[in-house]
Amino acid sequence: MSETSSTLSNEAIRYQLDMSGVDWVELKRKLTGDNFDNGRSPEQLAESFRNSAVSVIAYAGEEIIGTVRALSDGVCNAYVVDVWTWQPYRKRGVATRMMELTLEQLPGQHVYLFTDSAADLYRKLGFSRSRHEGFEKVVGRWLDNSPLSEQ
């Protein structure tokens, strides 16, 4: 298991870079309670994180307190998503450390992300505002991954 640790205010925070032993039901509960749930089931959360190029889960003791994951082509482009820190641990460096660990795994890549509330965090990490306009589209129905012919 790939891990790193740090201490915040006398409390050990552990950062896990593999997805072994993650309690996906608990993560879903935490995300829902923190208004950060986008509707994925625990099984879909697990698949999303396991299929990502980089995933980081932060723990205080055995309690999940943060997530980050990055999608990447492994060569030149990566996209960071699911950057979340549980409310009681915000503004304490957890997201910063998760992002640092994520970025260490993406050398030479153009890393892109969207944020509506954490611009200062990303500026502190060296990100700059993109000059490109973002677009989005849901293909079929959100979170229904069956072929379009079946929908």
Backbone as JSON Lines, residues from 0, in Angstrom:
{"i":0,"aa":"M","n":[0.85,-1.17,0.0],"ca":[0.0,0.0,0.0],"c":[0.9,1.23,0.0]}
{"i":1,"aa":"S","n":[0.64,2.17,-0.87],"ca":[1.41,3.39,-0.96],"c":[0.78,4.45,-0.06]}
{"i":2,"aa":"E","n":[1.55,4.94,0.91],"ca":[1.03,5.91,1.88],"c":[2.09,6.94,2.2]}
{"i":3,"aa":"T","n":[1.65,8.06,2.67],"ca":[2.5,9.08,3.25],"c":[1.74,9.67,4.42]}
{"i":4,"aa":"S","n":[2.45,10.22,5.39],"ca":[1.78,10.77,6.58],"c":[2.3,12.16,6.89]}
{"i":5,"aa":"S","n":[1.49,12.93,7.58],"ca":[1.89,14.22,8.11],"c":[1.08,14.47,9.38]}
{"i":6,"aa":"T","n":[1.44,15.51,10.11],"ca":[0.72,15.83,11.33],"c":[0.12,17.21,11.23]}
{"i":7,"aa":"L","n":[-1.14,17.34,11.57],"ca":[-1.84,18.62,11.62],"c":[-2.34,18.82,13.04]}
{"i":8,"aa":"S","n":[-1.82,19.83,13.72],"ca":[-2.28,20.16,15.07],"c":[-2.33,18.93,15.96]}
{"i":9,"aa":"N","n":[-1.24,18.21,16.06],"ca":[-1.12,17.01,16.89],"c":[-2.01,15.87,16.44]}
{"i":10,"aa":"E","n":[-2.54,15.93,15.24],"ca":[-3.37,14.84,14.73],"c":[-2.73,14.29,13.47]}
{"i":11,"aa":"A","n":[-2.45,13.0,13.46],"ca":[-1.81,12.39,12.3],"c":[-2.79,12.26,11.15]}
{"i":12,"aa":"I","n":[-2.39,12.72,9.98],"ca":[-3.17,12.58,8.77],"c":[-2.38,11.64,7.86]}
{"i":13,"aa":"R","n":[-3.06,10.63,7.35],"ca":[-2.45,9.64,6.48],"c":[-3.03,9.81,5.09]}
{"i":14,"aa":"Y","n":[-2.16,9.75,4.08],"ca":[-2.57,9.9,2.69],"c":[-2.29,8.6,1.96]}
{"i":15,"aa":"Q","n":[-3.31,7.99,1.44],"ca":[-3.22,6.69,0.79],"c":[-3.34,6.87,-0.72]}
{"i":16,"aa":"L","n":[-2.38,6.3,-1.46],"ca":[-2.35,6.44,-2.9],"c":[-2.84,5.2,-3.65]}
{"i":17,"aa":"D","n":[-3.23,4.18,-2.93],"ca":[-3.9,3.06,-3.59],"c":[-5.28,2.92,-2.94]}
{"i":18,"aa":"M","n":[-6.13,2.16,-3.54],"ca":[-7.52,2.13,-3.1],"c":[-7.88,0.89,-2.28]}
{"i":19,"aa":"S","n":[-6.87,0.2,-1.77],"ca":[-7.16,-0.98,-0.95],"c":[-7.76,-0.56,0.38]}
{"i":20,"aa":"G","n":[-8.79,-1.26,0.79],"ca":[-9.4,-1.05,2.09],"c":[-10.28,0.18,2.23]}
{"i":21,"aa":"V","n":[-10.55,0.89,1.15],"ca":[-11.39,2.08,1.24],"c":[-12.84,1.66,1.51]}
{"i":22,"aa":"D","n":[-13.47,2.3,2.46],"ca":[-14.88,2.05,2.77],"c":[-15.72,2.99,1.91]}
{"i":23,"aa":"W","n":[-16.13,2.49,0.76],"ca":[-16.84,3.32,-0.23],"c":[-18.23,3.74,0.27]}
{"i":24,"aa":"V","n":[-18.87,2.92,1.08],"ca":[-20.16,3.29,1.66],"c":[-19.98,4.48,2.61]}
{"i":25,"aa":"E","n":[-18.93,4.43,3.41],"ca":[-18.64,5.54,4.33],"c":[-18.29,6.8,3.55]}
{"i":26,"aa":"L","n":[-17.5,6.66,2.48],"ca":[-17.17,7.83,1.67],"c":[-18.43,8.44,1.08]}
{"i":27,"aa":"K","n":[-19.32,7.62,0.55],"ca":[-20.59,8.12,0.0],"c":[-21.37,8.87,1.08]}
{"i":28,"aa":"R","n":[-21.44,8.31,2.28],"ca":[-22.16,8.96,3.38],"c":[-21.54,10.32,3.71]}
{"i":29,"aa":"K","n":[-20.22,10.37,3.78],"ca":[-19.52,11.62,4.09],"c":[-19.76,12.67,3.0]}
{"i":30,"aa":"L","n":[-19.65,12.26,1.74],"ca":[-19.86,13.2,0.63],"c":[-21.28,13.75,0.64]}
{"i":31,"aa":"T","n":[-22.24,12.88,0.89],"ca":[-23.64,13.3,0.94],"c":[-23.85,14.28,2.08]}
{"i":32,"aa":"G","n":[-23.34,13.97,3.26],"ca":[-23.49,14.84,4.42],"c":[-22.79,16.18,4.27]}
{"i":33,"aa":"D","n":[-21.78,16.23,3.41],"ca":[-20.99,17.45,3.21],"c":[-21.42,18.2,1.94]}
{"i":34,"aa":"N","n":[-22.57,17.81,1.37],"ca":[-23.08,18.43,0.14],"c":[-22.08,18.4,-1.0]}
{"i":35,"aa":"F","n":[-21.35,17.28,-1.13],"ca":[-20.38,17.12,-2.2],"c":[-20.68,15.85,-3.01]}
{"i":36,"aa":"D","n":[-21.87,15.34,-2.88],"ca":[-22.26,14.1,-3.55],"c":[-22.83,14.42,-4.92]}
{"i":37,"aa":"N","n":[-22.31,13.77,-5.96],"ca":[-22.83,14.0,-7.31],"c":[-23.72,12.85,-7.79]}
{"i":38,"aa":"G","n":[-24.11,11.98,-6.87],"ca":[-25.07,10.94,-7.22],"c":[-24.48,9.56,-7.46]}
{"i":39,"aa":"R","n":[-23.16,9.42,-7.47],"ca":[-22.58,8.09,-7.68],"c":[-22.88,7.19,-6.5]}
{"i":40,"aa":"S","n":[-23.13,5.94,-6.79],"ca":[-23.3,4.93,-5.75],"c":[-21.92,4.6,-5.18]}
{"i":41,"aa":"P","n":[-21.86,3.92,-4.04],"ca":[-20.56,3.49,-3.51],"c":[-19.78,2.67,-4.54]}
{"i":42,"aa":"E","n":[-20.48,1.83,-5.29],"ca":[-19.81,1.01,-6.31],"c":[-19.26,1.88,-7.44]}
{"i":43,"aa":"Q","n":[-20.01,2.9,-7.82],"ca":[-19.54,3.81,-8.87],"c":[-18.37,4.67,-8.37]}
{"i":44,"aa":"L","n":[-18.41,5.07,-7.1],"ca":[-17.26,5.78,-6.53],"c":[-16.01,4.91,-6.62]}
{"i":45,"aa":"A","n":[-16.13,3.66,-6.2],"ca":[-14.99,2.74,-6.23],"c":[-14.45,2.61,-7.65]}
{"i":46,"aa":"E","n":[-15.33,2.41,-8.61],"ca":[-14.89,2.27,-10.0],"c":[-14.23,3.55,-10.5]}
{"i":47,"aa":"S","n":[-14.81,4.71,-10.18],"ca":[-14.23,5.99,-10.6],"c":[-12.8,6.14,-10.08]}
{"i":48,"aa":"F","n":[-12.59,5.88,-8.8],"ca":[-11.27,6.05,-8.21],"c":[-10.29,5.0,-8.71]}
{"i":49,"aa":"R","n":[-10.72,3.76,-8.84],"ca":[-9.81,2.71,-9.31],"c":[-9.42,2.89,-10.77]}
{"i":50,"aa":"N","n":[-10.29,3.49,-11.57],"ca":[-9.99,3.7,-12.98],"c":[-9.2,4.98,-13.24]}
{"i":51,"aa":"S","n":[-8.9,5.73,-12.22],"ca":[-8.16,6.98,-12.38],"c":[-6.66,6.71,-12.41]}
{"i":52,"aa":"A","n":[-5.92,7.59,-13.06],"ca":[-4.46,7.46,-13.12],"c":[-3.84,7.67,-11.74]}
{"i":53,"aa":"V","n":[-4.39,8.61,-10.97],"ca":[-3.91,8.91,-9.63],"c":[-5.13,9.1,-8.73]}
{"i":54,"aa":"S","n":[-5.09,8.49,-7.57],"ca":[-6.13,8.69,-6.56],"c":[-5.45,8.84,-5.21]}
{"i":55,"aa":"V","n":[-5.95,9.78,-4.43],"ca":[-5.44,9.99,-3.07],"c":[-6.63,10.07,-2.14]}
{"i":56,"aa":"I","n":[-6.56,9.33,-1.04],"ca":[-7.57,9.39,0.01],"c":[-6.85,9.82,1.3]}
{"i":57,"aa":"A","n":[-7.38,10.83,1.98],"ca":[-6.8,11.3,3.24],"c":[-7.61,10.72,4.4]}
{"i":58,"aa":"Y","n":[-6.9,10.32,5.44],"ca":[-7.52,9.75,6.64],"c":[-7.02,10.47,7.88]}
{"i":59,"aa":"A","n":[-7.91,10.67,8.84],"ca":[-7.55,11.05,10.2],"c":[-7.91,9.82,11.02]}
{"i":60,"aa":"G","n":[-6.92,9.1,11.49],"ca":[-7.17,7.79,12.09],"c":[-7.72,6.89,11.01]}
{"i":61,"aa":"E","n":[-8.88,6.3,11.25],"ca":[-9.51,5.43,10.26],"c":[-10.61,6.15,9.48]}
{"i":62,"aa":"E","n":[-10.79,7.44,9.74],"ca":[-11.88,8.21,9.14],"c":[-11.42,8.91,7.86]}
{"i":63,"aa":"I","n":[-12.17,8.7,6.78],"ca":[-11.89,9.37,5.52],"c":[-12.21,10.85,5.68]}
{"i":64,"aa":"I","n":[-11.23,11.7,5.31],"ca":[-11.44,13.14,5.43],"c":[-11.16,13.9,4.14]}
{"i":65,"aa":"G","n":[-10.71,13.21,3.08],"ca":[-10.45,13.92,1.85],"c":[-10.17,13.01,0.68]}
{"i":66,"aa":"T","n":[-10.39,13.56,-0.53],"ca":[-10.14,12.81,-1.76],"c":[-9.61,13.75,-2.85]}
{"i":67,"aa":"V","n":[-8.85,13.18,-3.75],"ca":[-8.45,13.8,-5.01],"c":[-8.22,12.66,-5.99]}
{"i":68,"aa":"R","n":[-8.58,12.9,-7.24],"ca":[-8.18,11.93,-8.26],"c":[-7.88,12.67,-9.55]}
{"i":69,"aa":"A","n":[-7.06,12.05,-10.4],"ca":[-6.69,12.64,-11.68],"c":[-6.87,11.62,-12.79]}
{"i":70,"aa":"L","n":[-7.46,12.07,-13.86],"ca":[-7.57,11.3,-15.1],"c":[-6.4,11.73,-15.96]}
{"i":71,"aa":"S","n":[-5.74,10.8,-16.65],"ca":[-4.55,11.16,-17.41],"c":[-4.35,10.24,-18.59]}
{"i":72,"aa":"D","n":[-3.75,10.78,-19.66],"ca":[-3.35,9.94,-20.79],"c":[-1.95,9.38,-20.57]}
{"i":73,"aa":"G","n":[-1.31,9.79,-19.48],"ca":[0.01,9.28,-19.14],"c":[1.14,9.94,-19.91]}
{"i":74,"aa":"V","n":[0.82,10.89,-20.78],"ca":[1.84,11.52,-21.61],"c":[1.87,13.03,-21.41]}
{"i":75,"aa":"C","n":[0.74,13.68,-21.71],"ca":[0.79,15.14,-21.72],"c":[-0.43,15.84,-21.14]}
{"i":76,"aa":"N","n":[-1.51,15.14,-20.87],"ca":[-2.73,15.79,-20.38],"c":[-3.34,15.05,-19.2]}
{"i":77,"aa":"A","n":[-3.71,15.82,-18.19],"ca":[-4.38,15.26,-17.01],"c":[-5.47,16.23,-16.56]}
{"i":78,"aa":"Y","n":[-6.48,15.67,-15.91],"ca":[-7.62,16.45,-15.43],"c":[-7.9,16.03,-14.0]}
{"i":79,"aa":"V","n":[-7.87,16.98,-13.07],"ca":[-8.07,16.71,-11.65],"c":[-9.54,16.9,-11.31]}
{"i":80,"aa":"V","n":[-10.1,15.93,-10.59],"ca":[-11.5,15.95,-10.18],"c":[-11.63,15.43,-8.75]}
{"i":81,"aa":"D","n":[-12.82,15.59,-8.2],"ca":[-13.16,15.06,-6.87],"c":[-12.23,15.54,-5.77]}
{"i":82,"aa":"V","n":[-11.83,16.82,-5.84],"ca":[-11.02,17.39,-4.76],"c":[-11.99,17.78,-3.65]}
{"i":83,"aa":"W","n":[-11.91,17.04,-2.55],"ca":[-12.85,17.24,-1.44],"c":[-12.12,17.04,-0.12]}
{"i":84,"aa":"T","n":[-12.38,17.94,0.81],"ca":[-11.94,17.78,2.2],"c":[-13.17,17.92,3.08]}
{"i":85,"aa":"W","n":[-13.35,16.98,4.0],"ca":[-14.47,17.0,4.92],"c":[-14.43,18.3,5.72]}
{"i":86,"aa":"Q","n":[-15.58,18.92,5.9],"ca":[-15.72,20.25,6.49],"c":[-14.85,20.48,7.74]}
{"i":87,"aa":"P","n":[-14.85,19.58,8.75],"ca":[-14.04,19.87,9.95],"c":[-12.53,19.97,9.69]}
{"i":88,"aa":"Y","n":[-12.06,19.51,8.52],"ca":[-10.63,19.51,8.22],"c":[-10.23,20.53,7.16]}
{"i":89,"aa":"R","n":[-11.17,21.34,6.69],"ca":[-10.85,22.35,5.67],"c":[-9.97,23.44,6.25]}
{"i":90,"aa":"K","n":[-9.19,24.04,5.37],"ca":[-8.28,25.14,5.72],"c":[-7.19,24.68,6.68]}
{"i":91,"aa":"R","n":[-6.82,23.39,6.6],"ca":[-5.78,22.86,7.48],"c":[-4.67,22.18,6.68]}
{"i":92,"aa":"G","n":[-4.66,22.38,5.35],"ca":[-3.58,21.84,4.52],"c":[-3.82,20.46,3.94]}
{"i":93,"aa":"V","n":[-4.96,19.87,4.21],"ca":[-5.24,18.52,3.7],"c":[-5.33,18.52,2.18]}
{"i":94,"aa":"A","n":[-6.12,19.42,1.61],"ca":[-6.26,19.47,0.14],"c":[-4.94,19.83,-0.51]}
{"i":95,"aa":"T","n":[-4.19,20.73,0.11],"ca":[-2.88,21.09,-0.44],"c":[-2.0,19.86,-0.54]}
{"i":96,"aa":"R","n":[-1.92,19.08,0.53],"ca":[-1.05,17.89,0.52],"c":[-1.56,16.85,-0.47]}
{"i":97,"aa":"M","n":[-2.87,16.65,-0.54],"ca":[-3.41,15.68,-1.51],"c":[-3.06,16.11,-2.93]}
{"i":98,"aa":"M","n":[-3.19,17.41,-3.21],"ca":[-2.86,17.91,-4.55],"c":[-1.36,17.76,-4.84]}
{"i":99,"aa":"E","n":[-0.51,18.05,-3.86],"ca":[0.93,17.86,-4.06],"c":[1.25,16.42,-4.41]}
{"i":100,"aa":"L","n":[0.66,15.48,-3.67],"ca":[0.89,14.06,-3.95],"c":[0.38,13.68,-5.33]}
{"i":101,"aa":"T","n":[-0.74,14.24,-5.73],"ca":[-1.3,13.97,-7.05],"c":[-0.39,14.51,-8.13]}
{"i":102,"aa":"L","n":[0.02,15.75,-8.0],"ca":[0.86,16.39,-9.03],"c":[2.22,15.7,-9.17]}
{"i":103,"aa":"E","n":[2.75,15.16,-8.08],"ca":[4.02,14.43,-8.15],"c":[3.93,13.23,-9.09]}
{"i":104,"aa":"Q","n":[2.74,12.71,-9.28],"ca":[2.54,11.53,-10.13],"c":[2.27,11.9,-11.6]}
{"i":105,"aa":"L","n":[2.29,13.2,-11.92],"ca":[1.92,13.66,-13.27],"c":[3.02,14.5,-13.93]}
{"i":106,"aa":"P","n":[4.3,14.06,-13.88],"ca":[5.37,14.88,-14.44],"c":[5.19,15.11,-15.94]}
{"i":107,"aa":"G","n":[5.5,16.32,-16.37],"ca":[5.46,16.65,-17.79],"c":[4.08,16.83,-18.37]}
{"i":108,"aa":"Q","n":[3.05,16.78,-17.55],"ca":[1.69,16.85,-18.07],"c":[1.04,18.2,-17.83]}
{"i":109,"aa":"H","n":[0.21,18.6,-18.76],"ca":[-0.63,19.78,-18.61],"c":[-1.8,19.34,-17.74]}
{"i":110,"aa":"V","n":[-1.92,19.92,-16.55],"ca":[-2.96,19.51,-15.6],"c":[-4.04,20.57,-15.57]}
{"i":111,"aa":"Y","n":[-5.26,20.14,-15.78],"ca":[-6.41,21.04,-15.88],"c":[-7.42,20.68,-14.8]}
{"i":112,"aa":"L","n":[-8.14,21.68,-14.32],"ca":[-9.22,21.45,-13.37],"c":[-10.18,22.62,-13.41]}
{"i":113,"aa":"F","n":[-11.37,22.39,-12.88],"ca":[-12.37,23.44,-12.72],"c":[-12.63,23.62,-11.24]}
{"i":114,"aa":"T","n":[-12.88,24.85,-10.83],"ca":[-13.28,25.1,-9.45],"c":[-14.24,26.27,-9.41]}
{"i":115,"aa":"D","n":[-15.16,26.21,-8.48],"ca":[-16.04,27.35,-8.28],"c":[-15.86,27.95,-6.89]}
{"i":116,"aa":"S","n":[-14.95,27.38,-6.11],"ca":[-14.82,27.89,-4.74],"c":[-13.41,27.84,-4.16]}
{"i":117,"aa":"A","n":[-12.43,27.31,-4.89],"ca":[-11.11,27.13,-4.28],"c":[-9.98,27.7,-5.13]}
{"i":118,"aa":"A","n":[-10.23,28.78,-5.84],"ca":[-9.22,29.35,-6.72],"c":[-7.92,29.68,-5.98]}
{"i":119,"aa":"D","n":[-8.02,30.18,-4.76],"ca":[-6.81,30.53,-4.0],"c":[-5.93,29.32,-3.73]}
{"i":120,"aa":"L","n":[-6.55,28.18,-3.42],"ca":[-5.79,26.95,-3.2],"c":[-4.99,26.6,-4.45]}
{"i":121,"aa":"Y","n":[-5.61,26.64,-5.6],"ca":[-4.92,26.24,-6.83],"c":[-3.87,27.25,-7.25]}
{"i":122,"aa":"R","n":[-4.11,28.53,-7.03],"ca":[-3.08,29.54,-7.3],"c":[-1.86,29.29,-6.43]}
{"i":123,"aa":"K","n":[-2.09,28.95,-5.15],"ca":[-0.99,28.67,-4.22],"c":[-0.16,27.48,-4.71]}
{"i":124,"aa":"L","n":[-0.8,26.56,-5.41],"ca":[-0.11,25.38,-5.94],"c":[0.5,25.62,-7.32]}
{"i":125,"aa":"G","n":[0.42,26.87,-7.81],"ca":[1.06,27.2,-9.07],"c":[0.16,27.17,-10.29]}
{"i":126,"aa":"F","n":[-1.12,26.92,-10.11],"ca":[-2.05,26.93,-11.23],"c":[-2.36,28.38,-11.62]}
{"i":127,"aa":"S","n":[-2.65,28.59,-12.88],"ca":[-3.09,29.91,-13.34],"c":[-4.42,29.73,-14.05]}
{"i":128,"aa":"R","n":[-5.17,30.82,-14.1],"ca":[-6.48,30.78,-14.75],"c":[-6.27,30.47,-16.23]}
{"i":129,"aa":"S","n":[-7.06,29.54,-16.75],"ca":[-6.95,29.15,-18.15],"c":[-7.54,30.22,-19.05]}
{"i":130,"aa":"R","n":[-6.96,30.35,-20.19],"ca":[-7.49,31.29,-21.18],"c":[-8.52,30.61,-22.07]}
{"i":131,"aa":"H","n":[-8.74,29.33,-21.84],"ca":[-9.68,28.56,-22.65],"c":[-11.05,28.5,-22.0]}
{"i":132,"aa":"E","n":[-12.06,28.49,-22.82],"ca":[-13.43,28.35,-22.34],"c":[-13.77,26.87,-22.25]}
{"i":133,"aa":"G","n":[-14.32,26.45,-21.14],"ca":[-14.68,25.05,-20.96],"c":[-16.07,24.76,-21.52]}
{"i":134,"aa":"F","n":[-16.27,23.54,-21.96],"ca":[-17.56,23.07,-22.45],"c":[-17.87,21.76,-21.75]}
{"i":135,"aa":"E","n":[-19.14,21.4,-21.7],"ca":[-19.52,20.13,-21.09],"c":[-20.74,19.56,-21.79]}
{"i":136,"aa":"K","n":[-20.87,18.24,-21.68],"ca":[-22.03,17.55,-22.24],"c":[-22.16,16.21,-21.53]}
{"i":137,"aa":"V","n":[-23.36,15.83,-21.18],"ca":[-23.64,14.5,-20.66],"c":[-24.13,13.67,-21.83]}
{"i":138,"aa":"V","n":[-23.51,12.53,-22.05],"ca":[-23.9,11.63,-23.14],"c":[-24.92,10.65,-22.57]}
{"i":139,"aa":"G","n":[-26.13,10.66,-23.12],"ca":[-27.19,9.81,-22.59],"c":[-27.71,10.4,-21.29]}
{"i":140,"aa":"R","n":[-27.92,9.53,-20.28],"ca":[-28.4,9.96,-18.96],"c":[-27.25,9.91,-17.96]}
{"i":141,"aa":"W","n":[-27.18,10.94,-17.12],"ca":[-26.13,11.04,-16.11],"c":[-26.05,9.76,-15.27]}
{"i":142,"aa":"L","n":[-24.87,9.2,-15.17],"ca":[-24.54,8.01,-14.37],"c":[-25.19,6.72,-14.88]}
{"i":143,"aa":"D","n":[-25.8,6.73,-16.05],"ca":[-26.3,5.51,-16.67],"c":[-25.29,5.15,-17.75]}
{"i":144,"aa":"N","n":[-24.44,4.16,-17.46],"ca":[-23.34,3.83,-18.35],"c":[-23.68,2.74,-19.36]}
{"i":145,"aa":"S","n":[-24.96,2.44,-19.51],"ca":[-25.35,1.45,-20.52],"c":[-25.23,2.09,-21.91]}
{"i":146,"aa":"P","n":[-25.04,1.27,-22.95],"ca":[-24.96,1.81,-24.3],"c":[-26.2,2.65,-24.63]}
{"i":147,"aa":"L","n":[-26.0,3.7,-25.4],"ca":[-27.1,4.6,-25.75],"c":[-28.25,3.86,-26.42]}
{"i":148,"aa":"S","n":[-27.95,2.8,-27.14],"ca":[-29.02,2.05,-27.81],"c":[-29.95,1.37,-26.82]}
{"i":149,"aa":"E","n":[-29.5,1.18,-25.57],"ca":[-30.33,0.55,-24.54],"c":[-31.11,1.56,-23.72]}
{"i":150,"aa":"Q","n":[-30.81,2.84,-23.86],"ca":[-31.45,3.85,-23.02],"c":[-32.77,4.28,-23.55]}
